[in-house]
Amino acid sequence: MAVPKRKTSQARTSGRKAANMKKVATGTSVCPQCHEPKLPHRVCPNCGYYKGKDVVGE
């Protein structure tokens, strides 16, 4: 089994983790029913509509 010979430095560890910190949040779209921001291709958490139909209120 492979075992590292030296301890990984904090700079090397932080530099590797820093690449994941740069990720940007996904874009949001506007719900056509209530005009609140929502994630695209998902049910609106505010009014429960998806593609013009009431999905949650049924």
C-alpha positions as a LaTeX table, in Angstrom:
\begin{tabular}{lrrr}
\hline
Residue & $x$ (\AA) & $y$ (\AA) & $z$ (\AA) \\
\hline
Met1 & 0.00 & 0.00 & 0.00 \\
Ala2 & 1.35 & 3.44 & $-0.90$ \\
Val3 & 2.20 & 5.64 & 2.08 \\
Pro4 & 3.42 & 9.26 & 1.78 \\
Lys5 & 6.99 & 9.84 & 2.95 \\
Arg6 & 6.40 & 13.44 & 4.07 \\
Lys7 & 3.55 & 15.37 & 5.63 \\
Thr8 & 1.58 & 17.40 & 3.09 \\
Ser9 & 2.19 & 21.09 & 3.78 \\
Gln10 & $-0.63$ & 23.47 & 4.63 \\
Ala11 & 0.09 & 25.58 & 1.54 \\
Arg12 & $-0.22$ & 22.58 & $-0.75$ \\
Thr13 & $-3.44$ & 21.41 & 0.92 \\
Ser14 & $-4.98$ & 24.90 & 0.91 \\
Gly15 & $-4.00$ & 25.49 & $-2.70$ \\
Arg16 & $-5.70$ & 22.27 & $-3.76$ \\
Lys17 & $-8.88$ & 23.13 & $-1.83$ \\
Ala18 & $-8.92$ & 26.70 & $-3.15$ \\
Ala19 & $-9.89$ & 25.51 & $-6.64$ \\
Asn20 & $-13.27$ & 24.35 & $-5.30$ \\
Met21 & $-13.93$ & 27.68 & $-3.59$ \\
Lys22 & $-14.00$ & 29.48 & $-6.94$ \\
Lys23 & $-17.16$ & 27.74 & $-8.12$ \\
Val24 & $-20.01$ & 30.13 & $-8.94$ \\
Ala25 & $-23.61$ & 29.56 & $-7.93$ \\
Thr26 & $-25.92$ & 28.36 & $-10.69$ \\
Gly27 & $-28.03$ & 30.90 & $-12.53$ \\
Thr28 & $-31.60$ & 31.49 & $-11.48$ \\
Ser29 & $-34.65$ & 32.08 & $-13.63$ \\
Val30 & $-37.86$ & 33.95 & $-12.82$ \\
Cys31 & $-41.10$ & 32.09 & $-12.12$ \\
Pro32 & $-43.76$ & 33.14 & $-14.64$ \\
Gln33 & $-46.52$ & 32.77 & $-12.02$ \\
Cys34 & $-45.22$ & 34.61 & $-8.94$ \\
His35 & $-42.13$ & 36.34 & $-10.47$ \\
Glu36 & $-39.84$ & 35.03 & $-7.71$ \\
Pro37 & $-36.34$ & 33.69 & $-8.50$ \\
Lys38 & $-36.10$ & 29.90 & $-8.80$ \\
Leu39 & $-33.71$ & 27.31 & $-10.14$ \\
Pro40 & $-34.33$ & 26.42 & $-13.80$ \\
His41 & $-36.19$ & 23.18 & $-14.64$ \\
Arg42 & $-37.52$ & 22.83 & $-11.08$ \\
Val43 & $-40.78$ & 23.44 & $-9.26$ \\
Cys44 & $-41.05$ & 26.95 & $-7.84$ \\
Pro45 & $-40.58$ & 26.73 & $-4.05$ \\
Asn46 & $-42.76$ & 29.80 & $-3.54$ \\
Cys47 & $-45.96$ & 28.97 & $-5.48$ \\
Gly48 & $-45.49$ & 25.27 & $-6.43$ \\
Tyr49 & $-45.99$ & 25.73 & $-10.18$ \\
Tyr50 & $-43.99$ & 24.01 & $-12.93$ \\
Lys51 & $-44.56$ & 24.67 & $-16.66$ \\
Gly52 & $-47.77$ & 26.57 & $-15.92$ \\
Lys53 & $-49.34$ & 23.75 & $-13.88$ \\
Asp54 & $-49.95$ & 23.56 & $-10.13$ \\
Val55 & $-47.82$ & 20.57 & $-9.10$ \\
Val56 & $-47.51$ & 20.92 & $-5.31$ \\
Gly57 & $-51.06$ & 22.10 & $-4.53$ \\
Glu58 & $-52.74$ & 18.97 & $-5.92$ \\
\hline
\end{tabular}
